[in-house]
Amino acid sequence: MNLNLITRDLSPDQIAALETLVEAIGEFNFKISSLLRAINSCNTAEIEKQWPRWAIVDGKIDKVKLRLRILELNKFMGM
């Protein structure tokens, strides 16, 4: 993952969570995402809103992917 996309300091857990997400969704998708903008602006509410959106496949929530996204989000948020 290109950490130059991130304009704020992140903890090791936050970096690990992002690396897992970006590996799953692709760096280009992350680069143009609302999630990246929310992370860079430190908008916690928007991060919590945007992260689970990456569990949608063909317009439907994939339950397995959603569980993974929630685990990543919790790690990112320090929970």
PDB file of N, CA, C and O in Angstrom:
ATOM      1  N   MET A   1       0.847  -1.181   0.000  1.00  0.00           N
ATOM      2  CA  MET A   1       0.000   0.000   0.000  1.00  0.00           C
ATOM      3  C   MET A   1       0.885   1.234   0.000  1.00  0.00           C
ATOM      4  O   MET A   1       1.889   1.288   0.710  1.00  0.00           O
ATOM      5  N   ASN A   2       0.517   2.201  -0.781  1.00  0.00           N
ATOM      6  CA  ASN A   2       1.246   3.456  -0.863  1.00  0.00           C
ATOM      7  C   ASN A   2       0.829   4.357   0.299  1.00  0.00           C
ATOM      8  O   ASN A   2      -0.237   4.973   0.264  1.00  0.00           O
ATOM      9  N   LEU A   3       1.663   4.428   1.311  1.00  0.00           N
ATOM     10  CA  LEU A   3       1.330   5.238   2.487  1.00  0.00           C
ATOM     11  C   LEU A   3       1.366   6.736   2.188  1.00  0.00           C
ATOM     12  O   LEU A   3       0.921   7.537   3.010  1.00  0.00           O
ATOM     13  N   ASN A   4       1.882   7.122   1.035  1.00  0.00           N
ATOM     14  CA  ASN A   4       1.881   8.544   0.661  1.00  0.00           C
ATOM     15  C   ASN A   4       0.472   9.065   0.432  1.00  0.00           C
ATOM     16  O   ASN A   4       0.258  10.277   0.401  1.00  0.00           O
ATOM     17  N   LEU A   5      -0.490   8.168   0.273  1.00  0.00           N
ATOM     18  CA  LEU A   5      -1.882   8.582   0.115  1.00  0.00           C
ATOM     19  C   LEU A   5      -2.444   9.145   1.413  1.00  0.00           C
ATOM     20  O   LEU A   5      -3.381   9.944   1.398  1.00  0.00           O
ATOM     21  N   ILE A   6      -1.871   8.728   2.531  1.00  0.00           N
ATOM     22  CA  ILE A   6      -2.352   9.118   3.852  1.00  0.00           C
ATOM     23  C   ILE A   6      -1.593  10.369   4.298  1.00  0.00           C
ATOM     24  O   ILE A   6      -0.362  10.397   4.294  1.00  0.00           O
ATOM     25  N   THR A   7      -2.342  11.393   4.678  1.00  0.00           N
ATOM     26  CA  THR A   7      -1.726  12.666   5.056  1.00  0.00           C
ATOM     27  C   THR A   7      -1.690  12.882   6.563  1.00  0.00           C
ATOM     28  O   THR A   7      -1.320  13.964   7.018  1.00  0.00           O
ATOM     29  N   ARG A   8      -2.063  11.888   7.335  1.00  0.00           N
ATOM     30  CA  ARG A   8      -2.024  12.004   8.796  1.00  0.00           C
ATOM     31  C   ARG A   8      -1.245  10.840   9.376  1.00  0.00           C
ATOM     32  O   ARG A   8      -1.031   9.828   8.708  1.00  0.00           O
ATOM     33  N   ASP A   9      -0.828  10.986  10.603  1.00  0.00           N
ATOM     34  CA  ASP A   9      -0.104   9.910  11.269  1.00  0.00           C
ATOM     35  C   ASP A   9      -1.065   8.793  11.647  1.00  0.00           C
ATOM     36  O   ASP A   9      -2.178   9.040  12.111  1.00  0.00           O
ATOM     37  N   LEU A  10      -0.613   7.559  11.439  1.00  0.00           N
ATOM     38  CA  LEU A  10      -1.415   6.393  11.783  1.00  0.00           C
ATOM     39  C   LEU A  10      -0.630   5.500  12.732  1.00  0.00           C
ATOM     40  O   LEU A  10       0.599   5.449  12.693  1.00  0.00           O
ATOM     41  N   SER A  11      -1.360   4.803  13.578  1.00  0.00           N
ATOM     42  CA  SER A  11      -0.746   3.821  14.474  1.00  0.00           C
ATOM     43  C   SER A  11      -0.429   2.558  13.663  1.00  0.00           C
ATOM     44  O   SER A  11      -0.952   2.378  12.564  1.00  0.00           O
ATOM     45  N   PRO A  12       0.420   1.694  14.201  1.00  0.00           N
ATOM     46  CA  PRO A  12       0.696   0.420  13.519  1.00  0.00           C
ATOM     47  C   PRO A  12      -0.573  -0.406  13.270  1.00  0.00           C
ATOM     48  O   PRO A  12      -0.699  -1.037  12.221  1.00  0.00           O
ATOM     49  N   ASP A  13      -1.511  -0.410  14.221  1.00  0.00           N
ATOM     50  CA  ASP A  13      -2.773  -1.135  14.021  1.00  0.00           C
ATOM     51  C   ASP A  13      -3.597  -0.528  12.893  1.00  0.00           C
ATOM     52  O   ASP A  13      -4.213  -1.255  12.114  1.00  0.00           O
ATOM     53  N   GLN A  14      -3.613   0.791  12.801  1.00  0.00           N
ATOM     54  CA  GLN A  14      -4.343   1.446  11.723  1.00  0.00           C
ATOM     55  C   GLN A  14      -3.728   1.112  10.368  1.00  0.00           C
ATOM     56  O   GLN A  14      -4.445   0.861   9.400  1.00  0.00           O
ATOM     57  N   ILE A  15      -2.414   1.111  10.303  1.00  0.00           N
ATOM     58  CA  ILE A  15      -1.742   0.757   9.057  1.00  0.00           C
ATOM     59  C   ILE A  15      -2.051  -0.685   8.682  1.00  0.00           C
ATOM     60  O   ILE A  15      -2.329  -0.977   7.520  1.00  0.00           O
ATOM     61  N   ALA A  16      -2.003  -1.588   9.656  1.00  0.00           N
ATOM     62  CA  ALA A  16      -2.297  -3.001   9.393  1.00  0.00           C
ATOM     63  C   ALA A  16      -3.726  -3.184   8.886  1.00  0.00           C
ATOM     64  O   ALA A  16      -3.959  -3.952   7.952  1.00  0.00           O
ATOM     65  N   ALA A  17      -4.674  -2.489   9.488  1.00  0.00           N
ATOM     66  CA  ALA A  17      -6.073  -2.588   9.053  1.00  0.00           C
ATOM     67  C   ALA A  17      -6.233  -2.072   7.633  1.00  0.00           C
ATOM     68  O   ALA A  17      -6.929  -2.677   6.817  1.00  0.00           O
ATOM     69  N   LEU A  18      -5.589  -0.959   7.344  1.00  0.00           N
ATOM     70  CA  LEU A  18      -5.670  -0.399   5.994  1.00  0.00           C
ATOM     71  C   LEU A  18      -5.002  -1.308   4.970  1.00  0.00           C
ATOM     72  O   LEU A  18      -5.514  -1.472   3.863  1.00  0.00           O
ATOM     73  N   GLU A  19      -3.883  -1.892   5.320  1.00  0.00           N
ATOM     74  CA  GLU A  19      -3.204  -2.783   4.383  1.00  0.00           C
ATOM     75  C   GLU A  19      -4.084  -3.968   4.016  1.00  0.00           C
ATOM     76  O   GLU A  19      -4.124  -4.386   2.859  1.00  0.00           O
ATOM     77  N   THR A  20      -4.787  -4.507   5.003  1.00  0.00           N
ATOM     78  CA  THR A  20      -5.693  -5.627   4.742  1.00  0.00           C
ATOM     79  C   THR A  20      -6.830  -5.193   3.820  1.00  0.00           C
ATOM     80  O   THR A  20      -7.179  -5.904   2.878  1.00  0.00           O
ATOM     81  N   LEU A  21      -7.402  -4.028   4.096  1.00  0.00           N
ATOM     82  CA  LEU A  21      -8.491  -3.518   3.265  1.00  0.00           C
ATOM     83  C   LEU A  21      -8.014  -3.258   1.842  1.00  0.00           C
ATOM     84  O   LEU A  21      -8.648  -3.696   0.882  1.00  0.00           O
ATOM     85  N   VAL A  22      -6.906  -2.552   1.706  1.00  0.00           N
ATOM     86  CA  VAL A  22      -6.415  -2.183   0.375  1.00  0.00           C
ATOM     87  C   VAL A  22      -6.029  -3.421  -0.424  1.00  0.00           C
ATOM     88  O   VAL A  22      -6.218  -3.457  -1.640  1.00  0.00           O
ATOM     89  N   GLU A  23      -5.499  -4.420   0.237  1.00  0.00           N
ATOM     90  CA  GLU A  23      -5.193  -5.673  -0.456  1.00  0.00           C
ATOM     91  C   GLU A  23      -6.464  -6.287  -1.044  1.00  0.00           C
ATOM     92  O   GLU A  23      -6.435  -6.868  -2.129  1.00  0.00           O
ATOM     93  N   ALA A  24      -7.564  -6.156  -0.332  1.00  0.00           N
ATOM     94  CA  ALA A  24      -8.834  -6.739  -0.778  1.00  0.00           C
ATOM     95  C   ALA A  24      -9.512  -5.921  -1.875  1.00  0.00           C
ATOM     96  O   ALA A  24     -10.099  -6.487  -2.798  1.00  0.00           O
ATOM     97  N   ILE A  25      -9.433  -4.589  -1.780  1.00  0.00           N
ATOM     98  CA  ILE A  25     -10.203  -3.755  -2.714  1.00  0.00           C
ATOM     99  C   ILE A  25      -9.359  -3.168  -3.841  1.00  0.00           C
ATOM    100  O   ILE A  25      -9.902  -2.688  -4.836  1.00  0.00           O
ATOM    101  N   GLY A  26      -8.061  -3.203  -3.696  1.00  0.00           N
ATOM    102  CA  GLY A  26      -7.175  -2.651  -4.713  1.00  0.00           C
ATOM    103  C   GLY A  26      -6.782  -1.216  -4.383  1.00  0.00           C
ATOM    104  O   GLY A  26      -7.582  -0.433  -3.871  1.00  0.00           O
ATOM    105  N   GLU A  27      -5.536  -0.895  -4.689  1.00  0.00           N
ATOM    106  CA  GLU A  27      -5.020   0.426  -4.350  1.00  0.00           C
ATOM    107  C   GLU A  27      -5.717   1.539  -5.132  1.00  0.00           C
ATOM    108  O   GLU A  27      -5.969   2.614  -4.587  1.00  0.00           O
ATOM    109  N   PHE A  28      -6.031   1.288  -6.407  1.00  0.00           N
ATOM    110  CA  PHE A  28      -6.712   2.322  -7.187  1.00  0.00           C
ATOM    111  C   PHE A  28      -8.065   2.658  -6.577  1.00  0.00           C
ATOM    112  O   PHE A  28      -8.410   3.831  -6.436  1.00  0.00           O
ATOM    113  N   ASN A  29      -8.831   1.632  -6.214  1.00  0.00           N
ATOM    114  CA  ASN A  29     -10.145   1.872  -5.609  1.00  0.00           C
ATOM    115  C   ASN A  29     -10.018   2.659  -4.313  1.00  0.00           C
ATOM    116  O   ASN A  29     -10.816   3.557  -4.043  1.00  0.00           O
ATOM    117  N   PHE A  30      -9.012   2.318  -3.513  1.00  0.00           N
ATOM    118  CA  PHE A  30      -8.799   3.052  -2.270  1.00  0.00           C
ATOM    119  C   PHE A  30      -8.386   4.497  -2.557  1.00  0.00           C
ATOM    120  O   PHE A  30      -8.836   5.424  -1.882  1.00  0.00           O
ATOM    121  N   LYS A  31      -7.543   4.677  -3.543  1.00  0.00           N
ATOM    122  CA  LYS A  31      -7.035   6.005  -3.878  1.00  0.00           C
ATOM    123  C   LYS A  31      -8.151   6.983  -4.235  1.00  0.00           C
ATOM    124  O   LYS A  31      -8.051   8.174  -3.939  1.00  0.00           O
ATOM    125  N   ILE A  32      -9.200   6.493  -4.864  1.00  0.00           N
ATOM    126  CA  ILE A  32     -10.297   7.369  -5.286  1.00  0.00           C
ATOM    127  C   ILE A  32     -11.499   7.312  -4.339  1.00  0.00           C
ATOM    128  O   ILE A  32     -12.569   7.830  -4.658  1.00  0.00           O
ATOM    129  N   SER A  33     -11.322   6.687  -3.185  1.00  0.00           N
ATOM    130  CA  SER A  33     -12.458   6.435  -2.288  1.00  0.00           C
ATOM    131  C   SER A  33     -12.786   7.591  -1.353  1.00  0.00           C
ATOM    132  O   SER A  33     -11.938   8.420  -1.021  1.00  0.00           O
ATOM    133  N   SER A  34     -14.028   7.612  -0.950  1.00  0.00           N
ATOM    134  CA  SER A  34     -14.485   8.533   0.093  1.00  0.00           C
ATOM    135  C   SER A  34     -13.856   8.160   1.428  1.00  0.00           C
ATOM    136  O   SER A  34     -13.672   9.015   2.295  1.00  0.00           O
ATOM    137  N   LEU A  35     -13.531   6.895   1.591  1.00  0.00           N
ATOM    138  CA  LEU A  35     -12.895   6.446   2.827  1.00  0.00           C
ATOM    139  C   LEU A  35     -11.532   7.108   3.000  1.00  0.00           C
ATOM    140  O   LEU A  35     -11.205   7.567   4.094  1.00  0.00           O
ATOM    141  N   LEU A  36     -10.748   7.163   1.954  1.00  0.00           N
ATOM    142  CA  LEU A  36      -9.440   7.820   2.042  1.00  0.00           C
ATOM    143  C   LEU A  36      -9.607   9.283   2.432  1.00  0.00           C
ATOM    144  O   LEU A  36      -8.877   9.787   3.285  1.00  0.00           O
ATOM    145  N   ARG A  37     -10.554   9.956   1.820  1.00  0.00           N
ATOM    146  CA  ARG A  37     -10.792  11.371   2.167  1.00  0.00           C
ATOM    147  C   ARG A  37     -11.201  11.507   3.634  1.00  0.00           C
ATOM    148  O   ARG A  37     -10.768  12.437   4.314  1.00  0.00           O
ATOM    149  N   ALA A  38     -12.028  10.588   4.121  1.00  0.00           N
ATOM    150  CA  ALA A  38     -12.459  10.632   5.523  1.00  0.00           C
ATOM    151  C   ALA A  38     -11.284  10.387   6.470  1.00  0.00           C
ATOM    152  O   ALA A  38     -11.170  11.039   7.509  1.00  0.00           O
ATOM    153  N   ILE A  39     -10.422   9.454   6.109  1.00  0.00           N
ATOM    154  CA  ILE A  39      -9.246   9.177   6.945  1.00  0.00           C
ATOM    155  C   ILE A  39      -8.345  10.394   7.003  1.00  0.00           C
ATOM    156  O   ILE A  39      -7.895  10.792   8.077  1.00  0.00           O
ATOM    157  N   ASN A  40      -8.083  10.984   5.849  1.00  0.00           N
ATOM    158  CA  ASN A  40      -7.188  12.143   5.802  1.00  0.00           C
ATOM    159  C   ASN A  40      -7.762  13.363   6.508  1.00  0.00           C
ATOM    160  O   ASN A  40      -7.008  14.214   6.981  1.00  0.00           O
ATOM    161  N   SER A  41      -9.072  13.459   6.586  1.00  0.00           N
ATOM    162  CA  SER A  41      -9.690  14.594   7.280  1.00  0.00           C
ATOM    163  C   SER A  41     -10.030  14.266   8.735  1.00  0.00           C
ATOM    164  O   SER A  41     -10.629  15.080   9.437  1.00  0.00           O
ATOM    165  N   CYS A  42      -9.642  13.062   9.181  1.00  0.00           N
ATOM    166  CA  CYS A  42      -9.895  12.619  10.569  1.00  0.00           C
ATOM    167  C   CYS A  42     -11.381  12.635  10.916  1.00  0.00           C
ATOM    168  O   CYS A  42     -11.752  12.939  12.050  1.00  0.00           O
ATOM    169  N   ASN A  43     -12.222  12.312   9.953  1.00  0.00           N
ATOM    170  CA  ASN A  43     -13.669  12.313  10.142  1.00  0.00           C
ATOM    171  C   ASN A  43     -14.115  10.916  10.582  1.00  0.00           C
ATOM    172  O   ASN A  43     -14.439  10.065   9.753  1.00  0.00           O
ATOM    173  N   THR A  44     -14.125  10.697  11.888  1.00  0.00           N
ATOM    174  CA  THR A  44     -14.427   9.392  12.457  1.00  0.00           C
ATOM    175  C   THR A  44     -15.796   8.862  12.029  1.00  0.00           C
ATOM    176  O   THR A  44     -15.921   7.691  11.672  1.00  0.00           O
ATOM    177  N   ALA A  45     -16.801   9.700  12.062  1.00  0.00           N
ATOM    178  CA  ALA A  45     -18.147   9.252  11.690  1.00  0.00           C
ATOM    179  C   ALA A  45     -18.188   8.793  10.233  1.00  0.00           C
ATOM    180  O   ALA A  45     -18.842   7.802   9.908  1.00  0.00           O
ATOM    181  N   GLU A  46     -17.497   9.508   9.371  1.00  0.00           N
ATOM    182  CA  GLU A  46     -17.487   9.140   7.950  1.00  0.00           C
ATOM    183  C   GLU A  46     -16.662   7.876   7.719  1.00  0.00           C
ATOM    184  O   GLU A  46     -17.013   7.065   6.862  1.00  0.00           O
ATOM    185  N   ILE A  47     -15.579   7.697   8.463  1.00  0.00           N
ATOM    186  CA  ILE A  47     -14.793   6.458   8.364  1.00  0.00           C
ATOM    187  C   ILE A  47     -15.688   5.268   8.721  1.00  0.00           C
ATOM    188  O   ILE A  47     -15.704   4.261   8.014  1.00  0.00           O
ATOM    189  N   GLU A  48     -16.429   5.396   9.821  1.00  0.00           N
ATOM    190  CA  GLU A  48     -17.326   4.315  10.255  1.00  0.00           C
ATOM    191  C   GLU A  48     -18.429   4.062   9.240  1.00  0.00           C
ATOM    192  O   GLU A  48     -18.913   2.936   9.130  1.00  0.00           O
ATOM    193  N   LYS A  49     -18.826   5.059   8.515  1.00  0.00           N
ATOM    194  CA  LYS A  49     -19.864   4.913   7.484  1.00  0.00           C
ATOM    195  C   LYS A  49     -19.297   4.290   6.205  1.00  0.00           C
ATOM    196  O   LYS A  49     -19.925   3.420   5.602  1.00  0.00           O
ATOM    197  N   GLN A  50     -18.120   4.735   5.801  1.00  0.00           N
ATOM    198  CA  GLN A  50     -17.563   4.319   4.516  1.00  0.00           C
ATOM    199  C   GLN A  50     -16.929   2.936   4.528  1.00  0.00           C
ATOM    200  O   GLN A  50     -17.041   2.202   3.546  1.00  0.00           O
ATOM    201  N   TRP A  51     -16.271   2.569   5.608  1.00  0.00           N
ATOM    202  CA  TRP A  51     -15.528   1.306   5.641  1.00  0.00           C
ATOM    203  C   TRP A  51     -16.401   0.099   5.287  1.00  0.00           C
ATOM    204  O   TRP A  51     -16.011  -0.697   4.432  1.00  0.00           O
ATOM    205  N   PRO A  52     -17.574  -0.063   5.920  1.00  0.00           N
ATOM    206  CA  PRO A  52     -18.399  -1.244   5.616  1.00  0.00           C
ATOM    207  C   PRO A  52     -18.944  -1.270   4.186  1.00  0.00           C
ATOM    208  O   PRO A  52     -19.370  -2.325   3.715  1.00  0.00           O
ATOM    209  N   ARG A  53     -18.939  -0.153   3.501  1.00  0.00           N
ATOM    210  CA  ARG A  53     -19.421  -0.132   2.112  1.00  0.00           C
ATOM    211  C   ARG A  53     -18.601  -1.060   1.226  1.00  0.00           C
ATOM    212  O   ARG A  53     -19.071  -1.495   0.174  1.00  0.00           O
ATOM    213  N   TRP A  54     -17.376  -1.363   1.649  1.00  0.00           N
ATOM    214  CA  TRP A  54     -16.518  -2.231   0.855  1.00  0.00           C
ATOM    215  C   TRP A  54     -16.865  -3.705   1.040  1.00  0.00           C
ATOM    216  O   TRP A  54     -16.087  -4.574   0.647  1.00  0.00           O
ATOM    217  N   ALA A  55     -18.015  -3.998   1.628  1.00  0.00           N
ATOM    218  CA  ALA A  55     -18.513  -5.371   1.743  1.00  0.00           C
ATOM    219  C   ALA A  55     -19.662  -5.608   0.772  1.00  0.00           C
ATOM    220  O   ALA A  55     -20.285  -6.670   0.799  1.00  0.00           O
ATOM    221  N   ILE A  56     -19.945  -4.647  -0.073  1.00  0.00           N
ATOM    222  CA  ILE A  56     -21.048  -4.767  -1.027  1.00  0.00           C
ATOM    223  C   ILE A  56     -20.516  -5.360  -2.332  1.00  0.00           C
ATOM    224  O   ILE A  56     -19.550  -4.863  -2.911  1.00  0.00           O
ATOM    225  N   VAL A  57     -21.170  -6.434  -2.780  1.00  0.00           N
ATOM    226  CA  VAL A  57     -20.809  -7.100  -4.021  1.00  0.00           C
ATOM    227  C   VAL A  57     -22.070  -7.209  -4.865  1.00  0.00           C
ATOM    228  O   VAL A  57     -23.077  -7.759  -4.419  1.00  0.00           O
ATOM    229  N   ASP A  58     -22.015  -6.689  -6.075  1.00  0.00           N
ATOM    230  CA  ASP A  58     -23.171  -6.712  -6.986  1.00  0.00           C
ATOM    231  C   ASP A  58     -24.420  -6.128  -6.333  1.00  0.00           C
ATOM    232  O   ASP A  58     -25.525  -6.638  -6.515  1.00  0.00           O
ATOM    233  N   GLY A  59     -24.231  -5.063  -5.578  1.00  0.00           N
ATOM    234  CA  GLY A  59     -25.349  -4.364  -4.960  1.00  0.00           C
ATOM    235  C   GLY A  59     -25.893  -4.998  -3.688  1.00  0.00           C
ATOM    236  O   GLY A  59     -26.865  -4.503  -3.118  1.00  0.00           O
ATOM    237  N   LYS A  60     -25.280  -6.081  -3.238  1.00  0.00           N
ATOM    238  CA  LYS A  60     -25.745  -6.777  -2.043  1.00  0.00           C
ATOM    239  C   LYS A  60     -24.609  -6.900  -1.041  1.00  0.00           C
ATOM    240  O   LYS A  60     -23.441  -7.006  -1.415  1.00  0.00           O
ATOM    241  N   ILE A  61     -24.965  -6.885   0.227  1.00  0.00           N
ATOM    242  CA  ILE A  61     -23.953  -7.047   1.270  1.00  0.00           C
ATOM    243  C   ILE A  61     -23.525  -8.504   1.330  1.00  0.00           C
ATOM    244  O   ILE A  61     -24.351  -9.402   1.491  1.00  0.00           O
ATOM    245  N   ASP A  62     -22.226  -8.725   1.198  1.00  0.00           N
ATOM    246  CA  ASP A  62     -21.638 -10.046   1.358  1.00  0.00           C
ATOM    247  C   ASP A  62     -21.324 -10.205   2.851  1.00  0.00           C
ATOM    248  O   ASP A  62     -20.486  -9.486   3.395  1.00  0.00           O
ATOM    249  N   LYS A  63     -21.996 -11.142   3.499  1.00  0.00           N
ATOM    250  CA  LYS A  63     -21.871 -11.283   4.950  1.00  0.00           C
ATOM    251  C   LYS A  63     -20.452 -11.618   5.395  1.00  0.00           C
ATOM    252  O   LYS A  63     -20.005 -11.141   6.438  1.00  0.00           O
ATOM    253  N   VAL A  64     -19.749 -12.421   4.627  1.00  0.00           N
ATOM    254  CA  VAL A  64     -18.369 -12.776   4.979  1.00  0.00           C
ATOM    255  C   VAL A  64     -17.481 -11.542   4.874  1.00  0.00           C
ATOM    256  O   VAL A  64     -16.689 -11.259   5.772  1.00  0.00           O
ATOM    257  N   LYS A  65     -17.619 -10.811   3.771  1.00  0.00           N
ATOM    258  CA  LYS A  65     -16.827  -9.590   3.601  1.00  0.00           C
ATOM    259  C   LYS A  65     -17.183  -8.550   4.657  1.00  0.00           C
ATOM    260  O   LYS A  65     -16.307  -7.830   5.135  1.00  0.00           O
ATOM    261  N   LEU A  66     -18.441  -8.468   5.018  1.00  0.00           N
ATOM    262  CA  LEU A  66     -18.856  -7.510   6.038  1.00  0.00           C
ATOM    263  C   LEU A  66     -18.187  -7.822   7.373  1.00  0.00           C
ATOM    264  O   LEU A  66     -17.731  -6.910   8.063  1.00  0.00           O
ATOM    265  N   ARG A  67     -18.123  -9.088   7.740  1.00  0.00           N
ATOM    266  CA  ARG A  67     -17.440  -9.468   8.988  1.00  0.00           C
ATOM    267  C   ARG A  67     -15.974  -9.044   8.946  1.00  0.00           C
ATOM    268  O   ARG A  67     -15.445  -8.528   9.931  1.00  0.00           O
ATOM    269  N   LEU A  68     -15.324  -9.260   7.816  1.00  0.00           N
ATOM    270  CA  LEU A  68     -13.925  -8.849   7.669  1.00  0.00           C
ATOM    271  C   LEU A  68     -13.772  -7.336   7.752  1.00  0.00           C
ATOM    272  O   LEU A  68     -12.860  -6.835   8.410  1.00  0.00           O
ATOM    273  N   ARG A  69     -14.673  -6.605   7.080  1.00  0.00           N
ATOM    274  CA  ARG A  69     -14.597  -5.139   7.105  1.00  0.00           C
ATOM    275  C   ARG A  69     -14.808  -4.605   8.519  1.00  0.00           C
ATOM    276  O   ARG A  69     -14.154  -3.644   8.924  1.00  0.00           O
ATOM    277  N   ILE A  70     -15.725  -5.228   9.276  1.00  0.00           N
ATOM    278  CA  ILE A  70     -15.981  -4.783  10.651  1.00  0.00           C
ATOM    279  C   ILE A  70     -14.752  -5.045  11.521  1.00  0.00           C
ATOM    280  O   ILE A  70     -14.390  -4.212  12.352  1.00  0.00           O
ATOM    281  N   LEU A  71     -14.117  -6.190  11.335  1.00  0.00           N
ATOM    282  CA  LEU A  71     -12.885  -6.484  12.087  1.00  0.00           C
ATOM    283  C   LEU A  71     -11.798  -5.462  11.761  1.00  0.00           C
ATOM    284  O   LEU A  71     -11.113  -4.967  12.656  1.00  0.00           O
ATOM    285  N   GLU A  72     -11.647  -5.151  10.478  1.00  0.00           N
ATOM    286  CA  GLU A  72     -10.652  -4.148  10.065  1.00  0.00           C
ATOM    287  C   GLU A  72     -10.983  -2.786  10.654  1.00  0.00           C
ATOM    288  O   GLU A  72     -10.110  -2.095  11.179  1.00  0.00           O
ATOM    289  N   LEU A  73     -12.250  -2.408  10.561  1.00  0.00           N
ATOM    290  CA  LEU A  73     -12.671  -1.115  11.095  1.00  0.00           C
ATOM    291  C   LEU A  73     -12.418  -1.025  12.596  1.00  0.00           C
ATOM    292  O   LEU A  73     -11.908  -0.017  13.085  1.00  0.00           O
ATOM    293  N   ASN A  74     -12.770  -2.068  13.316  1.00  0.00           N
ATOM    294  CA  ASN A  74     -12.527  -2.072  14.771  1.00  0.00           C
ATOM    295  C   ASN A  74     -11.051  -1.945  15.092  1.00  0.00           C
ATOM    296  O   ASN A  74     -10.672  -1.232  16.021  1.00  0.00           O
ATOM    297  N   LYS A  75     -10.221  -2.629  14.331  1.00  0.00           N
ATOM    298  CA  LYS A  75      -8.771  -2.518  14.541  1.00  0.00           C
ATOM    299  C   LYS A  75      -8.309  -1.089  14.243  1.00  0.00           C
ATOM    300  O   LYS A  75      -7.517  -0.516  14.992  1.00  0.00           O
ATOM    301  N   PHE A  76      -8.810  -0.525  13.148  1.00  0.00           N
ATOM    302  CA  PHE A  76      -8.434   0.838  12.775  1.00  0.00           C
ATOM    303  C   PHE A  76      -8.854   1.851  13.848  1.00  0.00           C
ATOM    304  O   PHE A  76      -8.117   2.785  14.163  1.00  0.00           O
ATOM    305  N   MET A  77     -10.050   1.643  14.397  1.00  0.00           N
ATOM    306  CA  MET A  77     -10.597   2.578  15.384  1.00  0.00           C
ATOM    307  C   MET A  77     -10.057   2.311  16.788  1.00  0.00           C
ATOM    308  O   MET A  77     -10.357   3.061  17.717  1.00  0.00           O
ATOM    309  N   GLY A  78      -9.271   1.257  16.949  1.00  0.00           N
ATOM    310  CA  GLY A  78      -8.679   0.966  18.244  1.00  0.00           C
ATOM    311  C   GLY A  78      -9.604   0.264  19.203  1.00  0.00           C
ATOM    312  O   GLY A  78      -9.473   0.417  20.417  1.00  0.00           O
ATOM    313  N   MET A  79     -10.539  -0.503  18.679  1.00  0.00           N
ATOM    314  CA  MET A  79     -11.498  -1.201  19.517  1.00  0.00           C
ATOM    315  C   MET A  79     -11.075  -2.633  19.755  1.00  0.00           C
ATOM    316  O   MET A  79     -11.771  -3.377  20.447  1.00  0.00           O
TER     317      MET A  79
END
